Amino acid sequence: MDDITESIETIEPVESVEIDKEETGRGRPPHLPNDTTRNKVYILSTVGTRHEDIATVLSISHDTLVKYYKEELDKGRIEANASVAETLFKQAKEGNTTAMIFWLKSRAKWKETSQHEISGNPDGTPVEVKIITGIE
């Protein structure tokens, strides 16, 4: 985990490659991903950084981030979730009741239910049900 923290601390915004606007006839130059930016996206994703924030670090739009870095975003998210799930699982196995309940509700589909029983009047006679429609 220290490697990730050190890597995050050294992240700096990435400048876009300059392209002559006269050649393309368009405004903003295209983003060109490289090994450094791919690694930054992956590292930030593994610690749960929002996509919008990762895009800001790279000085690109959210759409561009997803277009060029989908694999890094997906792998990072999966690893982050797995890491948290591993910790939760260990806590549940060690007797943390809250972790146990959360695990069983989210993974084993347990749920809290309440049941209401109507058994009749206290003297044993059936319960009377009146339907009032408002029409006489």
DSSP file with accessible surface (Angstrom, degrees, kcal/mol):
  #  RESIDUE AA STRUCTURE BP1 BP2  ACC     N-H-->O    O-->H-N    N-H-->O    O-->H-N    TCO  KAPPA ALPHA  PHI   PSI    X-CA   Y-CA   Z-CA
    1    1 A M     >        0   0  151      0, 0.0     4,-2.1     0, 0.0     5,-0.1   0.000 360.0 360.0 360.0 -28.4    0.0    0.0    0.0
    2    2 A D  H  >  +     0   0  121      1,-0.2     4,-2.7     2,-0.2     5,-0.2   0.864 360.0  56.8 -64.6 -35.2    3.0    2.3    0.6
    3    3 A D  H  > S+     0   0  117      2,-0.2     4,-2.4     1,-0.2    -1,-0.2   0.906 107.2  48.4 -61.7 -40.6    3.9    2.0   -3.1
    4    4 A I  H  > S+     0   0   45      2,-0.2     4,-2.7     1,-0.2     5,-0.2   0.937 111.2  49.9 -65.0 -44.5    0.5    3.3   -4.1
    5    5 A T  H  X S+     0   0   65     -4,-2.1     4,-2.1     1,-0.2    -2,-0.2   0.933 112.5  47.3 -61.1 -43.6    0.7    6.2   -1.6
    6    6 A E  H  X S+     0   0  114     -4,-2.7     4,-1.1     1,-0.2    -1,-0.2   0.914 112.1  50.3 -64.1 -40.5    4.1    7.2   -3.0
    7    7 A S  H  < S+     0   0   39     -4,-2.4     3,-0.4     1,-0.2     4,-0.3   0.900 109.9  50.2 -64.8 -39.9    2.9    6.9   -6.6
    8    8 A I  H >< S+     0   0   56     -4,-2.7     3,-1.5     1,-0.2    -1,-0.2   0.906 106.1  56.3 -65.8 -39.2   -0.1    9.1   -5.8
    9    9 A E  H 3< S+     0   0  147     -4,-2.1    -1,-0.2     1,-0.3    -2,-0.2   0.785 107.0  49.9 -64.5 -25.7    2.0   11.7   -4.2
   10   10 A T  T 3< S+     0   0  101     -4,-1.1     2,-0.3    -3,-0.4    -1,-0.3   0.428  82.0 119.8 -94.8   4.6    4.2   12.0   -7.4
   11   11 A I    <   +     0   0   34     -3,-1.5    -3,-0.0    -4,-0.3     3,-0.0  -0.508  37.4 177.3 -74.5 129.2    1.2   12.4   -9.8
   12   12 A E        -     0   0  136     -2,-0.3    -2,-0.0     1,-0.0    45,-0.0  -0.937  39.5 -85.2-126.9 153.7    1.3   15.6  -11.7
   13   13 A P        -     0   0   81      0, 0.0     2,-0.5     0, 0.0    45,-0.2  -0.239  43.4-127.2 -57.9 144.8   -1.2   16.8  -14.4
   14   14 A V        -     0   0   24     43,-0.7     2,-0.3    23,-0.0    -3,-0.0  -0.820  16.5-135.5 -97.4 131.3   -0.3   15.6  -17.9
   15   15 A E        -     0   0  156     -2,-0.5     2,-0.1     1,-0.1    44,-0.1  -0.637  23.1-115.6 -82.7 142.9    0.0   18.2  -20.6
   16   16 A S        -     0   0   31     -2,-0.3     2,-0.3    43,-0.1    15,-0.1  -0.438  35.4-100.5 -73.2 151.4   -1.7   17.4  -24.0
   17   17 A V        -     0   0   72     13,-0.4     2,-0.3    -2,-0.1    -1,-0.1  -0.572  39.5-117.9 -73.7 132.3    0.6   17.0  -27.0
   18   18 A E        -     0   0  161     -2,-0.3     2,-0.4    11,-0.1    -1,-0.1  -0.544  34.8-178.7 -74.5 131.3    0.6   20.2  -29.1
   19   19 A I        -     0   0   49     -2,-0.3     2,-0.3    -3,-0.0     5,-0.0  -0.995  38.3-102.2-129.0 137.8   -0.7   19.7  -32.6
   20   20 A D    >>  -     0   0   81     -2,-0.4     4,-1.2     1,-0.2     3,-0.8  -0.411  26.4-150.2 -62.5 118.9   -0.9   22.5  -35.2
   21   21 A K  H 3> S+     0   0  125     -2,-0.3     4,-2.5     1,-0.3     5,-0.4   0.793  94.2  62.5 -64.8 -26.0   -4.5   23.6  -35.3
   22   22 A E  H 34 S+     0   0  173      1,-0.2    -1,-0.3     2,-0.2    -2,-0.1   0.861 101.8  51.9 -68.3 -32.4   -4.2   24.5  -38.9
   23   23 A E  H <4 S+     0   0  154     -3,-0.8    -1,-0.2     1,-0.2    -2,-0.2   0.895 119.6  32.7 -69.0 -40.8   -3.4   20.9  -39.8
   24   24 A T  H  < S-     0   0   65     -4,-1.2    -2,-0.2     2,-0.2    -1,-0.2   0.748  90.3-142.2 -89.1 -28.3   -6.5   19.5  -38.1
   25   25 A G     <  +     0   0   68     -4,-2.5     2,-0.3     1,-0.3    -3,-0.1   0.644  67.8  99.8  75.3  12.0   -8.9   22.3  -38.6
   26   26 A R  S    S-     0   0  196     -5,-0.4    -1,-0.3     1,-0.2    -2,-0.2  -0.796  72.6-117.7-126.6 173.1  -10.3   21.7  -35.1
   27   27 A G  S    S+     0   0   47     -2,-0.3    -1,-0.2    -3,-0.1    -3,-0.1   0.950  83.2  39.6 -76.5 -92.5   -9.9   23.2  -31.6
   28   28 A R  S    S-     0   0  170      1,-0.1    -1,-0.1    -7,-0.0     3,-0.1  -0.336  82.7-117.2 -70.0 136.0   -8.5   21.0  -28.8
   29   29 A P        -     0   0   27      0, 0.0    -1,-0.1     0, 0.0   -11,-0.1  -0.347  38.2 -97.9 -69.2 152.2   -5.7   18.7  -29.7
   30   30 A P        -     0   0   55      0, 0.0   -13,-0.4     0, 0.0     2,-0.4  -0.327  35.7-112.4 -69.8 151.7   -6.3   14.9  -29.2
   31   31 A H        -     0   0   12    -15,-0.1   -15,-0.1    -3,-0.1    29,-0.0  -0.691  25.5-158.5 -83.3 134.6   -5.2   13.2  -26.1
   32   32 A L        -     0   0   92     -2,-0.4    -1,-0.0     0, 0.0   -15,-0.0  -0.902  10.1-148.5-117.5 102.5   -2.5   10.7  -26.5
   33   33 A P        +     0   0   34      0, 0.0     2,-0.3     0, 0.0    36,-0.0  -0.332  20.6 176.8 -67.1 151.1   -2.3    8.1  -23.7
   34   34 A N     >  -     0   0   71      1,-0.0     4,-2.6    -2,-0.0     5,-0.2  -0.852  47.7 -85.7-141.7-179.4    1.1    6.6  -22.8
   35   35 A D  H  > S+     0   0  140     -2,-0.3     4,-2.2     1,-0.2     5,-0.2   0.874 124.7  52.8 -60.2 -37.6    2.5    4.2  -20.2
   36   36 A T  H  > S+     0   0   88      2,-0.2     4,-2.2     1,-0.2    -1,-0.2   0.945 112.3  42.8 -65.3 -47.8    2.8    7.0  -17.6
   37   37 A T  H  > S+     0   0    1      2,-0.2     4,-2.5     1,-0.2     5,-0.2   0.893 112.7  53.8 -68.9 -35.9   -0.8    8.2  -17.9
   38   38 A R  H  X S+     0   0   81     -4,-2.6     4,-2.3     1,-0.2    -1,-0.2   0.924 110.0  47.8 -62.2 -42.3   -2.1    4.6  -18.0
   39   39 A N  H  X S+     0   0   87     -4,-2.2     4,-2.9    -5,-0.2     5,-0.2   0.907 110.7  51.4 -65.5 -41.0   -0.3    3.9  -14.7
   40   40 A K  H  X S+     0   0   32     -4,-2.2     4,-2.6     2,-0.2     5,-0.3   0.930 111.1  47.8 -61.8 -45.0   -1.6    7.1  -13.1
   41   41 A V  H  X S+     0   0    0     -4,-2.5     4,-2.4     2,-0.2    -2,-0.2   0.937 113.3  48.1 -61.9 -45.7   -5.2    6.2  -14.0
   42   42 A Y  H  X S+     0   0   64     -4,-2.3     4,-2.2    -5,-0.2    -2,-0.2   0.947 112.8  47.3 -60.9 -48.9   -4.8    2.7  -12.7
   43   43 A I  H  X S+     0   0   13     -4,-2.9     4,-0.7     1,-0.2    -2,-0.2   0.932 113.9  46.9 -61.9 -46.0   -3.2    3.7   -9.4
   44   44 A L  H ><>S+     0   0   12     -4,-2.6     5,-2.2    -5,-0.2     3,-0.7   0.894 112.1  51.5 -64.3 -35.6   -5.9    6.4   -8.8
   45   45 A S  H ><5S+     0   0    6     -4,-2.4     3,-1.7    -5,-0.3    -1,-0.2   0.868 101.4  60.9 -69.3 -34.5   -8.6    3.9   -9.7
   46   46 A T  H 3<5S+     0   0   18     -4,-2.2    -1,-0.2     1,-0.3    -2,-0.2   0.692 105.6  48.1 -68.9 -16.8   -7.3    1.3   -7.3
   47   47 A V  T <<5S-     0   0   58     -4,-0.7    -1,-0.3    -3,-0.7    -2,-0.2   0.213 123.3-102.7-106.9  13.6   -7.8    3.7   -4.3
   48   48 A G  T < 5 +     0   0   55     -3,-1.7    -3,-0.2     1,-0.2    -2,-0.1   0.668  57.5 168.6  83.3  18.3  -11.3    4.6   -5.4
   49   49 A T      < -     0   0   40     -5,-2.2    -1,-0.2     1,-0.1     5,-0.0  -0.424  41.4-107.7 -66.9 135.7  -10.7    8.0   -6.9
   50   50 A R     >  -     0   0  145      1,-0.1     4,-2.1    -2,-0.1     3,-0.5  -0.320  21.1-121.6 -62.7 146.5  -13.8    9.3   -8.8
   51   51 A H  H  > S+     0   0   61      1,-0.2     4,-2.7     2,-0.2     5,-0.2   0.878 112.7  56.5 -56.9 -39.7  -13.5    9.3  -12.6
   52   52 A E  H  > S+     0   0   88      1,-0.2     4,-1.8     2,-0.2    -1,-0.2   0.884 108.1  47.8 -61.9 -37.2  -14.1   13.0  -12.8
   53   53 A D  H  > S+     0   0   71     -3,-0.5     4,-2.2     2,-0.2    -1,-0.2   0.882 110.2  50.9 -72.3 -38.2  -11.2   13.6  -10.4
   54   54 A I  H  X S+     0   0    1     -4,-2.1     4,-1.9     2,-0.2    -2,-0.2   0.934 109.4  51.6 -63.2 -42.9   -8.9   11.4  -12.4
   55   55 A A  H  X>S+     0   0    4     -4,-2.7     5,-2.5     1,-0.2     4,-0.6   0.905 108.0  52.4 -60.4 -40.0   -9.9   13.3  -15.6
   56   56 A T  H ><5S+     0   0  101     -4,-1.8     3,-1.1     1,-0.2    -1,-0.2   0.920 106.1  53.4 -62.7 -42.4   -9.1   16.5  -13.9
   57   57 A V  H 3<5S+     0   0   43     -4,-2.2   -43,-0.7     1,-0.3    -1,-0.2   0.898 114.6  41.8 -59.4 -37.8   -5.6   15.3  -12.9
   58   58 A L  H 3<5S-     0   0    1     -4,-1.9    -1,-0.3   -45,-0.2    -2,-0.2   0.463 110.3-123.6 -88.1  -2.9   -5.0   14.4  -16.6
   59   59 A S  T <<5S+     0   0   50     -3,-1.1     2,-0.3    -4,-0.6    -3,-0.2   0.902  73.3 114.2  58.7  43.6   -6.6   17.6  -17.8
   60   60 A I  S   <S-     0   0   16     -5,-2.5    -1,-0.2    -6,-0.1    -2,-0.1  -0.871  70.1 -94.4-132.9 170.2   -9.0   15.7  -20.0
   61   61 A S     >  -     0   0   47     -2,-0.3     4,-2.4     1,-0.1     5,-0.1  -0.400  33.7-112.3 -81.5 163.5  -12.8   15.3  -20.0
   62   62 A H  H  > S+     0   0   65      1,-0.2     4,-2.5     2,-0.2     5,-0.2   0.911 119.0  53.7 -59.6 -42.6  -14.6   12.3  -18.4
   63   63 A D  H  > S+     0   0  124      1,-0.2     4,-2.4     2,-0.2    -1,-0.2   0.908 108.9  48.1 -60.8 -41.9  -15.6   11.0  -21.8
   64   64 A T  H  > S+     0   0   38      2,-0.2     4,-2.4     1,-0.2     5,-0.3   0.906 109.7  53.8 -65.5 -40.1  -11.9   11.1  -23.0
   65   65 A L  H  X S+     0   0    0     -4,-2.4     4,-2.4     1,-0.2    -2,-0.2   0.952 112.6  42.3 -57.6 -51.0  -10.9    9.3  -19.8
   66   66 A V  H  X S+     0   0   53     -4,-2.5     4,-0.8     1,-0.2    -1,-0.2   0.896 112.7  55.2 -65.8 -37.2  -13.3    6.5  -20.4
   67   67 A K  H  < S+     0   0  155     -4,-2.4    -1,-0.2    -5,-0.2    -2,-0.2   0.921 122.3  24.6 -62.1 -44.8  -12.5    6.3  -24.1
   68   68 A Y  H  < S+     0   0   69     -4,-2.4    -1,-0.2     1,-0.1    -2,-0.2   0.644 130.4  36.8 -97.8 -18.4   -8.8    5.8  -23.6
   69   69 A Y  H  X  +     0   0    0     -4,-2.4     4,-2.6    -5,-0.3     5,-0.2   0.092  68.5 123.0-127.1  25.3   -8.5    4.3  -20.2
   70   70 A K  H  X S+     0   0  116     -4,-0.8     4,-2.8     1,-0.2     5,-0.2   0.910  78.7  50.7 -56.3 -44.2  -11.5    1.9  -19.7
   71   71 A E  H  > S+     0   0  118      1,-0.2     4,-2.7     2,-0.2     5,-0.3   0.930 112.2  45.9 -62.1 -45.1   -9.3   -1.1  -19.0
   72   72 A E  H  > S+     0   0   27      1,-0.2     4,-2.3     2,-0.2    -1,-0.2   0.902 114.0  49.3 -65.8 -39.7   -7.3    0.7  -16.3
   73   73 A L  H  X S+     0   0    2     -4,-2.6     4,-2.3     2,-0.2    -2,-0.2   0.927 113.7  45.8 -64.2 -44.9  -10.4    2.1  -14.7
   74   74 A D  H  X S+     0   0   47     -4,-2.8     4,-2.5    -5,-0.2     5,-0.2   0.940 114.6  46.1 -65.7 -47.9  -12.1   -1.3  -14.7
   75   75 A K  H  X S+     0   0  103     -4,-2.7     4,-2.5    -5,-0.2     5,-0.2   0.914 113.4  50.0 -62.7 -41.8   -9.1   -3.2  -13.3
   76   76 A G  H  X S+     0   0    0     -4,-2.3     4,-2.5    -5,-0.3    -1,-0.2   0.920 111.1  48.7 -62.9 -43.3   -8.5   -0.5  -10.7
   77   77 A R  H  X S+     0   0  114     -4,-2.3     4,-2.7     2,-0.2     5,-0.2   0.933 111.7  49.4 -62.1 -44.6  -12.1   -0.6   -9.5
   78   78 A I  H  X S+     0   0   96     -4,-2.5     4,-2.5     1,-0.2    -2,-0.2   0.933 112.9  46.5 -62.4 -44.9  -12.1   -4.4   -9.3
   79   79 A E  H  X S+     0   0   94     -4,-2.5     4,-2.3     2,-0.2    -1,-0.2   0.894 112.0  51.0 -66.6 -37.6   -8.9   -4.4   -7.3
   80   80 A A  H  X S+     0   0   15     -4,-2.5     4,-2.2     2,-0.2     5,-0.2   0.946 112.7  45.8 -64.0 -46.5  -10.2   -1.7   -5.0
   81   81 A N  H  X S+     0   0   97     -4,-2.7     4,-2.7     1,-0.2    -2,-0.2   0.899 112.3  51.4 -63.3 -39.9  -13.5   -3.5   -4.3
   82   82 A A  H  X S+     0   0   55     -4,-2.5     4,-2.5    -5,-0.2    -1,-0.2   0.904 108.8  51.2 -64.5 -39.3  -11.6   -6.8   -3.8
   83   83 A S  H  X S+     0   0   57     -4,-2.3     4,-2.0     2,-0.2    -2,-0.2   0.931 113.2  43.8 -64.1 -45.3   -9.3   -5.2   -1.3
   84   84 A V  H  X S+     0   0  100     -4,-2.2     4,-2.8     1,-0.2     5,-0.2   0.920 113.2  52.1 -67.1 -40.8  -12.2   -3.7    0.8
   85   85 A A  H  X S+     0   0   40     -4,-2.7     4,-2.9    -5,-0.2    -2,-0.2   0.899 107.4  53.0 -62.7 -38.3  -14.1   -7.0    0.5
   86   86 A E  H  X S+     0   0  102     -4,-2.5     4,-2.5     2,-0.2    -1,-0.2   0.938 111.0  45.9 -62.9 -43.9  -11.1   -8.9    1.8
   87   87 A T  H  X S+     0   0   80     -4,-2.0     4,-2.6     2,-0.2    -2,-0.2   0.926 113.6  49.1 -64.5 -44.2  -10.8   -6.6    4.8
   88   88 A L  H  X S+     0   0   38     -4,-2.8     4,-2.6     1,-0.2    -2,-0.2   0.927 111.1  50.2 -60.4 -44.3  -14.6   -6.9    5.5
   89   89 A F  H  X S+     0   0   85     -4,-2.9     4,-2.5     1,-0.2    -2,-0.2   0.922 110.6  48.9 -62.2 -44.7  -14.4  -10.6    5.2
   90   90 A K  H  X S+     0   0  108     -4,-2.5     4,-1.7     1,-0.2    -1,-0.2   0.921 111.4  50.3 -60.8 -43.5  -11.5  -10.8    7.7
   91   91 A Q  H  <>S+     0   0   78     -4,-2.6     5,-2.4     1,-0.2    -2,-0.2   0.910 110.6  49.5 -61.3 -42.9  -13.4   -8.6   10.1
   92   92 A A  H ><5S+     0   0   12     -4,-2.6     3,-1.4     1,-0.2    -2,-0.2   0.922 110.9  49.4 -63.1 -42.5  -16.5  -10.7    9.8
   93   93 A K  H 3<5S+     0   0  151     -4,-2.5    -1,-0.2     1,-0.3    -2,-0.2   0.794 106.1  57.6 -68.0 -26.3  -14.5  -13.9   10.5
   94   94 A E  T 3<5S-     0   0  146     -4,-1.7    -1,-0.3    -5,-0.2    -2,-0.2   0.399 128.0 -95.1 -86.0   2.7  -12.8  -12.3   13.5
   95   95 A G  T < 5 +     0   0   41     -3,-1.4     2,-0.9     1,-0.3    -3,-0.2   0.551  68.1 154.3 101.2   8.7  -16.2  -11.7   15.1
   96   96 A N     >< -     0   0   60     -5,-2.4     4,-2.5     1,-0.2    -1,-0.3  -0.587  29.3-160.2 -70.9 105.5  -17.1   -8.1   14.1
   97   97 A T  H  > S+     0   0   91     -2,-0.9     4,-2.7     1,-0.2     5,-0.2   0.885  87.0  52.3 -60.3 -41.5  -20.9   -8.3   14.3
   98   98 A T  H  > S+     0   0  110      1,-0.2     4,-2.7     2,-0.2    -1,-0.2   0.928 111.1  47.6 -61.6 -44.0  -21.5   -5.3   12.0
   99   99 A A  H  > S+     0   0    7      2,-0.2     4,-2.7     1,-0.2    -2,-0.2   0.899 111.4  51.9 -63.3 -39.3  -19.2   -6.8    9.4
  100  100 A M  H  X S+     0   0   73     -4,-2.5     4,-2.6     2,-0.2     5,-0.2   0.942 111.7  45.5 -61.4 -47.9  -21.0  -10.1    9.7
  101  101 A I  H  X S+     0   0   84     -4,-2.7     4,-2.6     2,-0.2     5,-0.2   0.939 114.5  47.7 -62.7 -46.8  -24.4   -8.6    9.2
  102  102 A F  H  X S+     0   0  121     -4,-2.7     4,-2.6    -5,-0.2     5,-0.3   0.934 112.7  49.4 -61.1 -45.1  -23.3   -6.4    6.3
  103  103 A W  H  X>S+     0   0   61     -4,-2.7     4,-3.2    -5,-0.2     5,-0.8   0.939 113.0  46.1 -59.3 -48.4  -21.6   -9.4    4.6
  104  104 A L  H  X5S+     0   0   50     -4,-2.6     6,-2.3     1,-0.2     4,-0.9   0.885 114.5  47.4 -66.9 -35.9  -24.6  -11.6    5.0
  105  105 A K  H  <5S+     0   0   88     -4,-2.6     4,-0.3     4,-0.2    -1,-0.2   0.907 122.2  34.0 -70.4 -40.5  -27.0   -9.0    3.8
  106  106 A S  H  <5S+     0   0   56     -4,-2.6    -2,-0.2    -5,-0.2    -3,-0.2   0.848 133.2  24.6 -86.2 -33.1  -24.9   -8.0    0.7
  107  107 A R  H  <5S+     0   0  171     -4,-3.2    -3,-0.2    -5,-0.3    -2,-0.1   0.787 128.7  37.7-102.9 -33.7  -23.4  -11.3   -0.2
  108  108 A A  S  <<S-     0   0   46     -4,-0.9    -3,-0.2    -5,-0.8    -4,-0.1   0.311 101.8-121.4-103.6   6.1  -25.8  -14.0    1.1
  109  109 A K        +     0   0  179     -4,-0.3    -4,-0.2    -6,-0.3     2,-0.1   0.772  53.3 161.4  61.8  27.5  -29.0  -12.1    0.4
  110  110 A W        -     0   0  162     -6,-2.3     2,-0.3    -9,-0.1    -1,-0.2  -0.494  13.8-177.4 -72.1 151.0  -30.1  -12.1    4.0
  111  111 A K        -     0   0  169     -2,-0.1     2,-0.4    -5,-0.0    -5,-0.0  -0.992  29.3-113.5-148.9 155.1  -32.7   -9.5    4.9
  112  112 A E        +     0   0  151     -2,-0.3     2,-0.3     2,-0.0    -2,-0.0  -0.749  39.6 178.2 -87.7 132.7  -34.6   -8.3    7.9
  113  113 A T        -     0   0  116     -2,-0.4     2,-0.4     2,-0.0    -2,-0.0  -0.937  19.1-150.5-131.2 157.4  -38.3   -9.0    7.8
  114  114 A S        -     0   0   96     -2,-0.3     2,-0.4     2,-0.0    -2,-0.0  -0.977  10.6-156.6-126.5 144.6  -41.2   -8.4   10.1
  115  115 A Q        -     0   0  163     -2,-0.4     2,-0.5     2,-0.0    -2,-0.0  -0.971   0.5-158.0-124.1 134.1  -44.2  -10.6   10.2
  116  116 A H        -     0   0  163     -2,-0.4     2,-0.4     2,-0.0    -2,-0.0  -0.945   7.8-165.3-113.4 130.3  -47.7   -9.5   11.5
  117  117 A E        -     0   0  160     -2,-0.5     2,-0.5     2,-0.0    -2,-0.0  -0.949   7.9-167.6-115.5 136.2  -50.2  -12.1   12.7
  118  118 A I        +     0   0  152     -2,-0.4     3,-0.1     1,-0.1     9,-0.1  -0.985  14.4 167.3-119.1 117.4  -53.8  -11.5   13.3
  119  119 A S        -     0   0  118     -2,-0.5     2,-0.2     1,-0.4    -1,-0.1   0.470  47.7 -95.5-113.2  -2.4  -55.4  -14.3   15.2
  120  120 A G        -     0   0   28      6,-0.1    -1,-0.4     8,-0.0     5,-0.1  -0.660  59.8 -30.8 120.6-177.4  -58.8  -13.0   16.2
  121  121 A N    >   -     0   0   67      4,-2.2     3,-2.2    -2,-0.2     6,-0.1  -0.440  58.4-112.9 -75.4 155.7  -60.4  -11.3   19.2
  122  122 A P  T 3  S+     0   0  141      0, 0.0    -1,-0.1     0, 0.0     0, 0.0   0.800 116.6  57.6 -60.0 -27.2  -59.2  -12.1   22.7
  123  123 A D  T 3  S-     0   0  118      2,-0.1    -2,-0.0     1,-0.1    -3,-0.0   0.441 120.8-106.2 -86.0   3.6  -62.5  -13.9   23.6
  124  124 A G  S <  S+     0   0   68     -3,-2.2     3,-0.1     1,-0.3    -1,-0.1   0.360  78.2 129.0  94.2  -7.2  -62.0  -16.3   20.7
  125  125 A T        -     0   0   64      1,-0.1    -4,-2.2    -5,-0.1    -1,-0.3  -0.504  67.1 -94.2 -81.0 153.3  -64.6  -14.8   18.3
  126  126 A P        -     0   0  110      0, 0.0     2,-0.3     0, 0.0    -1,-0.1  -0.230  41.6-101.8 -64.5 155.0  -63.6  -14.0   14.8
  127  127 A V        -     0   0   67     -3,-0.1     2,-0.4    -6,-0.1    -9,-0.0  -0.590  34.8-131.3 -76.3 133.7  -62.4  -10.6   13.8
  128  128 A E        -     0   0  168     -2,-0.3     2,-0.5    -3,-0.1    -1,-0.0  -0.718  17.5-160.1 -87.9 135.7  -65.1   -8.5   12.1
  129  129 A V        -     0   0  125     -2,-0.4     2,-0.5     2,-0.0    -2,-0.0  -0.972   5.1-168.0-117.4 123.7  -64.1   -6.8    8.9
  130  130 A K        -     0   0  170     -2,-0.5     2,-0.6     2,-0.0    -2,-0.0  -0.945   8.6-153.5-111.0 131.3  -66.2   -3.9    7.7
  131  131 A I        -     0   0  147     -2,-0.5     2,-0.6     2,-0.0    -2,-0.0  -0.919   9.8-165.9-104.0 121.0  -65.7   -2.5    4.2
  132  132 A I        +     0   0  146     -2,-0.6    -2,-0.0     1,-0.1     0, 0.0  -0.927  15.1 171.1-110.1 118.4  -66.7    1.2    4.0
  133  133 A T        -     0   0  100     -2,-0.6    -1,-0.1     2,-0.3     3,-0.1   0.608  46.2-120.9-100.1 -16.0  -67.1    2.4    0.5
  134  134 A G  S    S+     0   0   70      1,-0.3     2,-0.5     0, 0.0    -2,-0.1   0.510  79.6 113.5  85.4   2.3  -68.6    5.8    1.2
  135  135 A I              0   0  141      0, 0.0    -1,-0.3     0, 0.0    -2,-0.3  -0.928 360.0 360.0-109.4 131.2  -71.6    4.9   -0.9
  136  136 A E              0   0  234     -2,-0.5     0, 0.0    -3,-0.1     0, 0.0  -0.702 360.0 360.0-102.2 360.0  -75.0    4.5    0.9
